[in-house]
Every structure is written in C-alpha cells, then in structure tokens.
C-alpha cells in the first residue's frame, strides 16, 4: 500500500513534469524565436511612439532632438532619427557644404547660398581623415533635387566632367544603369511625382565636416542606416509614396542578418510632414536563440535530474500524511481514539486531517455518552429494583397490620376494641395514600417533561408561614425554633419551594432530640439568597451524607416507619431544586446537621 501510492504519485508527477519540459522544448525550438522577435518589435513600437510624443515637445530645438536620439540609441540598441518632408536628416549642422551659384540669372540667385548635405555622398571616416575631394573655393556642378534652400545631391562633378561623388540610390532611380551619363547635360525628370532634377553650377563658399564626438556621429557612422534612409528618400521623391498616420514596418536582410525598419509619419498643423526613421537589428535575437538551443542539452539533463528528485520528494510529502491518516483511521475503526492526526497544512489534506480528528473526537464523545447512558440505565435498573423492594417493604407493614385487624374483627375477638382496630386500619390507609402520592409526585419530577412556573415572592414570609404550620409538631417535642431571616424577593415556584422548606423542617423535627434547637436562616450572597435549616443534636456520618437524597433512605436504622414519613421527602426536594437549577446540599455542623439551598434574587 505505502510503496504503491508513492510509486503512483512518483510516476504521475514525473510524467507531468516531462510533458511540461517537452512542451517548453517544442515552444523553444519552433515558437520562441518568432515570439522574441515580435515582442522586441512591439516594445520598439511603443518606444517609438513615446519618442514621437517627446519629439513634438522639442520641435525647433535641434540639440534636444539629438539628445532624444542618443538616449533612444543607448536604451534600445536601435538607431533612430528624424527626417524632413523630403527625407533629409533634420537639424544637420555639421556635415554639409554651401555654394554660391555662378552664372546667376538674378541678383537674388547671386546672393543665395545653397546648402548641400554631404552625408549622402561621403562617409564620416573620409570626412574625418581630411581626404575629402571637395574644398572651399572649388567650382562644382551638382545634379540633384532642389528643396527650398537645400539641394539634395545625386551627382557631384568637376567642371571638367570628372565625377567626384554620387548618391547611388538616387542615381539608380534617376539614371539607367547601362546608360553613359554626360554630367554637363541637363536631364529631364524621369520619375513620377513633383521632384525635378536641377543642374547647379557654383563655387563652394563653406564646408562643414564632423570632427568626431558630435551628437549625430552615431548616425553618420552607420552606413547601412544611411543607405536605408537614402533608399526611403528615393521612394519618397520619385515614387510618390503616401504614408498614413500608422507606423510602417519593413523587413530587411543583409548577409543573413535580419533588420526591422520603422517609419512613423509626424504631422503638424499648418506645416510639412516629418518622418521618424528607426532601424533595429534582429541579430541579438538570433544569437540568443542559438545560444539557448546549444545550451538546452545541458538544461534538459539538469531539469530531468531535478524532476526526478522533486517528484520523489513531492510523492513522499503527499503520501506521508495519507499514510498517517490511514494508520489513524485503522485505530479509529478499532475504537481506539488515543491518536490524532497532526495538521501541518492548510490545504485539502489538512482539512481531511482536521475532519478526521473532529470525527474521532465526536465518535469518542458519543461512545462515551453511550457508555454513560448504559451505566445510567444499569443504575436506573438497580434503582428501580431497590425502589420496588422499598415500596414492597413499605407497603408490607401496613398491609400486615390491616390484615391482622381484619382477622381479629372477623373472628369477633376483643369486640370492645372494635373502634381501636378501625382507627388503626384508617391510619395505615392514610400512610399508604401519602406514600402513593409521594411516589407519583417523584415520578412526575423524574419524567423530564415537568416545567416549573416561576414567579416572584418574599422568601422570608414563605418560611414564616411554613413554621407557623409546623408549630404544633415543634411544640409537641418541646423544640426551640430560632428564626434568622433577611427580607428578600426571589424568583422561583412558590408552592414547590414551600414544599421543600416543609420537607426540610419536617425532617429536622423528626431527627432533633427533645429540648434541642432548630435554626432557620436566610443570607444574601451576591445575586442569590441561601436558605438553611439546621437541627441540633443528631449528626449524619460523612460517608452517608450523599445518600440522604436517595429514596427510602433512613439515617438511623434503629428508627421504624412508625416514627413518621415515607422516605421520599428529601428525594422529592432534590428533584424540585434541580428543576430550579439551584445549588443545594447537606453538611454536618459543630453540633448538628444543616440542609441548605439557594435561589436567585429578583433583579
């Protein structure tokens, strides 16, 4: 049984853990890469939206915008920048040249200084090395797209026709790859949209090249990022693409490395549309996934060993309380309630242990009560036999007396004493009547269905009335009655309490020697009144004090029934006081016996 349940739990737990491990492995192998990439894209989307909100607050402040770009790059390992409506880097102040037109047609054209971005033509390394093919004062012919005061360059050539620089993405859009280009020739636009080609002949008046440490150097140094910006600019200028307010996400792959491009239009009221352009490499995702796959063999071996140990420990932990429960319930089945199940958890097993303990305690209690009931029934049977024996004995004497009187009268013997024999028979009949009445009353109280009707009365006046009724019996034995009463209003059944007092007084009169004293007193104790009836002279042996309340008990075996009483008075008093839920008792005093009981005062 023990090995069976542990083995079953071990197999079940191990199988479940292996299934979970297999699901994780399948998910890692087939779904984790896509999940990781999609999660990264979702995170970048949220970060770009946050960047857009921050950028709107920094429009017109190039340094603040560049700071946002740098923070985004450091935080997310993704390059981001802001483009103007023509696809140029916005707020570029350190990588361009200015030129003045030669052969200007108007004075305005002669004064105009045209800015030409250089990041589309040369790398930052070339600019920083001092090997630039362009210098201040050089005359150049630049073919490009005119945008306000900026010329987006496509070709830069010397007046002699030598090609110095070319913007390859735009060059591929504008010129056919197989066509030999005559750079001095002005060409017509060949792409759709409003962008037109312009040939500008001028002299370089100023040139700005990054010298390292600039805010935008991380953009200039990312050639792939700049190539994608140039490609987007070519589509924007010559393909006439229209972007909605939603973010455009594109995939790009180079040398088996995947990238994500994010393009978010930024619209302004009464102003041109800008673009937030970002690029992130998914190579870290691929590297992380591949590393996990390579390391997964070791992880699986370690997890399998861990699963085996964990399953064994879990099985033992679950089985141990079940085995303890089984052991305890076997004892309970054999009516052995000496052992309880320790409750160490707050789960279903803990509830089961607690319920079994409660069941054990309840069964133990009920079995104990059943045993008590059996003992009580045996005692009741014994009492019933004693009662029948006592009744038989008590009735035998008067019946014998009556039978003797009837025989004498029937035989005509002592006719002159006829009245005496009739009086003796009447007296015995009265005693039997009293005995039967007391027996019926005692049976009524012991039935368990009798309910006392309570009322309020003065206990001192009730005692005085009872003493007055027994004055003749007291005087006949020349007894002294000492009454010490305190006026008190109590709650009880007045008639039954009077019966108890009369029984106590009658018992005291019967067992008090002549010329002795009976003391009747009341005393207040908290919310109760204690009534005490003490008779001087006779005492009861200590071992018989508890027996005085039994039926037909007589303290002095030398006394005969001719001394009076049925032997049921104190038993009836006991039942009356128990129905009142009152404290009662009997005790030996210095020179006598005191019977007492207490009643609740009326509040």
N, C-alpha and C positions, 0 to 999 in steps of 0.2 A: 504493500500500500504506500509506504513512505517513498521508496525508490521509484515507484510508478508515477506518482504525482510530480515528483521533482523532475523525472525524465521527460514527462509530457510537457511540463512548463518549459524546460530547457530547450526541447526540440521546437516548440511553438515560438518561443522568443527568438531563438537563433534563426529560424526560417523567416520570421517577420523582419528582423534586422538585415538579413541577407537580401531580402526583397527590396527593402529601402535602399540598401547600398547599390543594388543593381539599377534601381530607378535613378539614383543620383549619377551613376556612371553613364547611363544612357543619356540622361539630360546633359551631363558634362560633355559627352562626345558629340552629340548631334544638335543640341539647342543652346548650349551655354554661349558659344561664340556669337550667334545672332542676337541672343538676349543682351550680352555685354555691349555689342556694338549699338544696338537700338537704345539701350539705356544711356550710353555715352552721348548719342545723338540727341536724345530727349533732354539730357542735362544741358548740353550745349545750346539747344534751342531756348531753354529757359534762361540761361546766362546771357544769350544774345539779346533776348527781349529786355532783360534787366539793363544790359549795356545801352540799348536803344533809349530807354527811359532816362538813363543818366546822361546820354549824349544830348538829348533835347534840352537839358539844363545847361549845357556847356557850349551851345552853338555860338560861334563867333569868338571863342577863346581857344586858340589852337593849342596852347600849352596844356590846358585842362583836358582837351580831347586826346592829345598824345599820351598824357598820364593815364587816362582811362584805357587806352590801347595797351600800354605796357603792363598795367595791372591785370588786364584780361589775359595777356600772354603768359605772365608769370603764374597766375592762378590756375588756368585751364590748359596750359600747354597747347594752345591753339592761337594762330596768328589772325589778327583782326585789324581792319582799318575802315575808314570812311571815304567813299568815292563821291565826286560831284555828279551832276546830271549827265556829264559826258564820259564818265568812267575814269577821270583823273584822280590821283591821290589828293585829298582835300588837305589844305593847310600845309603844303610842302614849301618849306622856306630855305632849304639848304641843298637842293640838287636840281639846278636849272641854269639856263643862260638867258640873257636879254640881248636883243639885237635891234638895230635901227635899220629901217628899210632904206636901200639905195634905189635910186630912180623912182622916188616917191612922186605920185601924181598930184598930191595936195600937201598944203602946209601941215595939216593935221596928221597925215601919214608920215611926214618927215619927223614930226615931234614924237610920234607914238613909239613906245618901247614895247616890243612883243616878247612875252615870256614863253620859253620852250622847255618843257620838262626833259631832264636827261636820264632819269632812272629807267626810261623805256629803251634807252639806246646803249648805255654802258653799265657795267657792274660797279659796285661800290669798291671792289678791290682795285679796279683800273683807275677809278677816280682818286682813291687814296694813295696810289703808287706814283702819281704825278706823270703818268704815261698817256694822259688824255690827248687825243688828236685835235682838240679844239682849244684855242687860246683867245684871250681878249685881243680885239683888233682884226681877227681873221674874217675874211669875207666868205659867206656860205650861201648855198642855195638849199633851202629846206622845203621839201614837199610834205604837206600834211593837211590836217583838217583844222580850219580856223574856228575858235570858240572864244567869243568876246575878246579879251586881251591875251588869250593863250593860244598857242599853235600846237596842236597835237602832232608830233613828228612821225613821219613814215620813213622818209629818206633824208639823209644829210650828206651833201656832196660839196666838193671844192668847185669853184667856178671853172676849173679846168676839166671837170667831168669826173674826177676821182670820187668814188663812193667812200665816205668816211664811216657812217653808221646807218643801220637800217632797223626799223621796228618790224620784225619778221611777222608777227601775227597780222598786223595791218597790211603789210606788204603782200602777204598771201591772199588777203581779202581783195585788195585793190588790183594787183597785177597778176597775170597768169605766170605760173612757174616757168614755162618754157619760152616766155617772151623776153627778148632782149630789150632792156629799158634804156631809153635815151633820156637822161635825167634833166636835161635842159628844157625838154619839151613839156609844155603844159598839157596835162591829160584831163580828159573829161571823167566825171564820176561814173563808176560802173556798178555801184551798189545802190540798192533801194534806200529810201529814206531821204532826209533833208541834208545829209552830210555831203559836202562837196570838197574836192581836192583843191589845194592852193599851193602855188609855187611862190616862195618868198625869197627875194634876193636882198641880203643885207649884210651888215657888219656887226660883229659881236661887241657889245658895249660892256657887258659884265657877265661873269660866270661864277656860280656858287657850287662848290663841291663839298660833300661831307668829309670831315677830317677825323672821324671816329668819336665815339662817345655821344653821338646825337640821339635825340629822342626817337627818331624813326629809323635808326640803323638796323634794328632787328627786322624791319620790313625790307629795307634795301638789300640786306644780306640773304634774304630768302628768294633765290632766283625762281624756284618753282611757283612760289606765291605770286611774284610779279608776272610770271608768264600767264598764270590763270587770270590775273587782273587784265592783262593785255588782250587775252582771248575774249574775256567778257566785254571789254571796251570795243573790240572789233564787231561783236554781235550787236552791241548797243548802237554803234554809229552806222553800221552798214546793213544789218539785218532788220533793223527797226523793231526789235523785240519789245513787247509791252509787259511789264510786271505788275501784278495786282498787289494788294496790301499784304497778302500772305507771303510767308518766307519760302524761297525757292531753295531746294536741297538737291545737289547733284553729286554723282559718284565720279571719281577719277582714279585711275590706276596707272602707276609708273613703276617699272622694274619690280612687278609683283607686290608692290606696296599700295594699299588702298587708302584713298583720301575722301573726305567729305567737304563739299563746298556749300557754304551758306550765304545766300544773298537776300537781304531784307531791305525792301524799299522804305525810305523815310520821307513822308510827305509833310510839307509845311504850307501853311495858309499863305497865299499870295507869294509863293516862292517856288524855286525849282526843286525837283525831287533828288534827294541824295540816296546813296546805297551803302549799307553796312555789308562789307565783304569779309568773310572769315573762311579759314581752311584749317582742317584738323586731320592729322594722320591717324589711321586705324592700326598702324604697325604695333603700338603697345598692346592693343587688344590681341593681335595675332601672337605676339611674343608671350603674353600672359597665358593664353590658352594652350600654346605649345608647351610651355613650361609645366603647366598643370598636368597635361597629358603625360609628359615624361616622368613626372614625379608621382603620377597616380598609382603606378605599380606599387611603390613603397607605401603609399597611403592605404591602398586596398589591403595589403598584407597586415599592416598595423591595425586597421579597423577590424579585420576578421578576428585577429587575436583578441582585440578589445571586446568584440561582440561575444566571443566565447566566454571570456571571464565575466562580462557583465550579465550574460544570460544565465550563467551558473549562479552568480550571486543573487540575481533577481529571483530565480526559481527557488533558491533556498529561503530568501526573505519572504516570499509569498507562501511557500509550503510550510514554513516553521509554525506560524500561527494557526494554520489549518490543522496541522498535526496535533498541536496543543489543544485545539478545540475538540478534535476527535477523541483525544485522551480524556479530556474532562467530561465530555458527553457520555462516554462509556461509564464513568463513575456515577454520573447522574442517573443513568439508566439502572444502575445497581443501588439507587437511593443513597449514594454517598455524596453529600453536599459539602464536604470539607474543603474542596479545592475550587478556586475561582480562576478565571482566565484573565491574565494581565492585559489591560487595554493600553496599547502604546501608540495607536494611530487614530486619526480622525476620519478614516475612510470607511468603506462598507465592511471591511473585515473588523475594524474597531467597533462599528455598530453591531455586527453579528456577535462579537465577544461580549459587548455590553448587554445585548438582549439575552444571550445565554446565561450570563451572570444573574440578570434580573429574573429570568425564568427559574434558575436554580434557587434563588432566594425565595421566589413566590411558592415554588413547589415545597421547599423546605418549611416555609411558614404554614402552608396549608396542611402538609403532612403532620407538622407539629400540632396544629389546631385539631386535626382529625384524631391524633393520638390523645390530645386533651379531652376531646369530645368522647372518645372511647372510655377514657378513665373516668370522666364525669358520668357517663352512662353506667359504668360499673358502680361508681359511688352512689348514683341515684338508685340503682337496683338494690345496693346494700341498704341505703336509707329507707327504700320502700319496704324491704323485708323487716328492718328494725321498726318502721312505723306500724306495719301490720302487727308485728309482735307486740309493740307497745299498746296499740289500740286493743288488741285481743286481751292483753293483761289488764288494761284499764277497764274494759267492759266486763271482764270475767267476774270481778269482785262484786259490782252492783247486781249483776245478774244472779250471782250465787246468793246474795242477801235476799233479793226479791223471791228467788225460788224457795229459800228456807221459810220466809214469811208466808208465802202461799201454801206451802206444805203444812205449816202449823195451823193456819186458818182453816185449811181443808180438813185436817184431822180433828178440829174442834178443841185442840189443846189450848189452855190459857185463854179462854173466851173473854175473860175480864180484861185482857191486854189487847183486845182487838184493835182499838184505836191506835195503840202504840205501833203495832205492826203495819197498819195502813200508813201512818206518818213516816215510818222508816222506808217503806216502798216508794212513797211520794218523793222523799228526799233523794233516794237513789235515782229515780227517774229524772229529777231536776239536774243531778250531776251528769247523767248521760246526755241530757239535752244540751247542757253547757259544753260538754266535750264535743258533741257533733257540730254545734255552732262554731266552736273554735277551729275544728278541723276544716269545715267548709270555708271559713274566712282565710285560714292559712293557705288552702289550695287556691283560693282566688288570687291572693297576692303572688303566689309562686307560678301562676299561669303565664305571666309575661305580657298579658294583654290589659292589665288593670292600669289606669292612669289616674294620678292624683289631681284633684281640682284644687288649685292654690287660691288662698285669699289672705288678707292682712288682718292680724288681731294682736292684742296685747298678751304676751306670754305670761306675765305676772298675774293677770286677772284669771287666766285659764288655770294656773297652778293653784291659786287660792280656792277656786271653785271645786277642783278635784280634791283638795284637802278637806274642804267642808263636807263633801260627800262621804269621805272615809273617816270622819271624826269619831263615829261610834266605834269602829273597829280599833282605832288608835286608843280610845279611852278604855275599851274592854281589856286591853293588855297593859294599861297604865303606862303608856309610852309618852315621851315628851317629843313634841314636834317643834323644831327650830326652823323658822322660815326666814331666808335672807334673799329677798327679791329686789331686782332693779327693773323699773318700768322700761319696757322695750316693745317696739312694734315689729313683729316678724311676719315673714311670708311663708305659709305652709297650709296644709289641710287641717283646719282647727279640730274637727271631730277625731281624726286619726291621731293627731298629736296628743289630744286629751286621753285617747285610749292608751298610748304609750306611757304617759305620765301615770295613769291609773294602774297599769301593769307594774311599773317600777315601784310605785307606792305600795301596792298590794304585796309585791314580793318582799319589800323592806319590812312591812308589818309582819309578814309571815315568819321571816327569819331573824327578827330582832327580839332578843330576850326581854322579858318584862322589866319595867322600870328603866329601860335604856332610852336612847335618844335617836330620833330620825332627823337628819338635816336636809332641807330642800333649799337650793340656792340657784341663783342665775348670775352670770357675769358676762360683761361685754368684752369681746376681743375683736378689734378691727371692725369688719362689717358683719360679724356673727355674734350670736348670743348662745352661751353654753349653759345648759340646764343640767344640774347634778342632783341626784338623790342618793344620800349616804345613810346607811344603817349601821349603828354602833353594835359592838359585841361580837357577832359572828363574822368569820373571815372564810374565804374560799382558797383552797390550795392552789398554788401558782400553776401547776400542771393541768388544773381543771377550769381555769378562767375562760379558755376559748370554748369550752363545752357547754357553758351555761345557756348559750343561744340555741342549743340543739333541742329537738322535740323530746318531751317526756323526761328531760334531764332533771334530776333532783340532787342538789348538792349534798344533802345529808341522807345517806342510805338508810339511816335508822328511822327516818320520818315515814309515815304512812300517808296514803291518799286521804285519810280522814282528816289530815291537817288542812285540807282545802286545796283548790287549784287543779287544773287539768294537765299541767306540764307543758302547755303550749303558749303561755303568755309572752315569755321572752322571745320565742321563735317568731311570733306574730309581730312583736315590737321591732325585731330585727328587719323583717321584710318591709314594714312601714317606713322605717328610717332609710333603708336602701332605696325605696321608691322616691324618697325625698332627696336622694343623693347627699345625705347628711353624714357627718362624722359621728361615730358612736363608739362606746366601749365600756369595759368594766375593769376596775383596778382595786387592789387591796390598799386600804389606808392604814394609818397607825393602829387604829382600834376598831376597824370595821371594813365594809365594802362600799364602793361608790360606783353607781351606774350613771353614765352621762351621755349627752348628745348635743349637737349644735345645730342652729337654724340661722338662715340669712335674715339680717335686718332689712326692713323696707327702706329703700333709698329715698 
